[in-house]
Amino acid sequence: MKTIHVPIIIETDEDGVFIVSCPQFKGCHTFGKTIDEALARIKEVIELCMEDSQPESHNTFVGFREVEIIQGA
């Protein structure tokens, strides 16, 4: 067995639901009412994505950045 680390993104929607995505795999996202529920679910989804894809088809995670947007200009 091998342990790997993959990036995830956690957001909340207008209803307070936690949306979790893994940018390393296309279409790899889920949700939960709590962060713990969402994290448990994304682990399952990532495992399914890993089973269904070829290593060369994975996206390469680069990083996060913020951009500045001026509203009302």
N, C-alpha and C positions, 0 to 999 in steps of 0.2 A: 504494500500500500504506500501511496505517496500523497503527501499533503501539498496542496497548491493554494495560492492566495489569488483571488480575483477581485477586481474593483466593483463596487456597487454604488449606486446613487439612491439616496432616500429623500423623498419629498412628501409633503402632505397636500391633500386637495382641500377644496372649500368645505367639505364635510368632516375634516379631521382624519380621514383615512390615510394610512401610510402607503405610498407607492414606492416600490423598490425595483430598480433596474440594474442589470449587469451589462455595461456597454461592450464587453468582450464578445457577446453573442447577440446576433440579430434577433429581435423579438423576445428577448429574455427579460420578462418583467412580471410582477405580481403585486399583491396588495395585502394589507391586514389592518384590523382595527387597532392593534398595538404594534409597536416596533418589534417586539419579540415574535409576534405572530408573523409579521411581514418577513423578518429575517429567517425564520424557520421555513417559510414558503419559498423564499428565493433560493435557499440552499437546494431544495428539491428541484426547482426549475433549472438551476444551473447544472445539476447532475443529469437531468434529462437532455439539456442542450449539449452537454459533453458527449453523451451517448450517441446523439443523432448527428453530430458534425465531425468533419475531418479537421485535424489540427491546422492544416494550411488555410482553412476557411475562417478561422477565428479573426476577429478584429484585433488590432494591436492597441492597447490602452496607452495613451500618451500623457494625459494629465488633465487637471482642471484649471480653468482660468476664469477671471471675471472681466467683463468689459464695462466701460462706463457709458451710460446712455443718458442724454439730457432730454428730459421730457418738456414739452410745451415750447420748444424752440422753433 
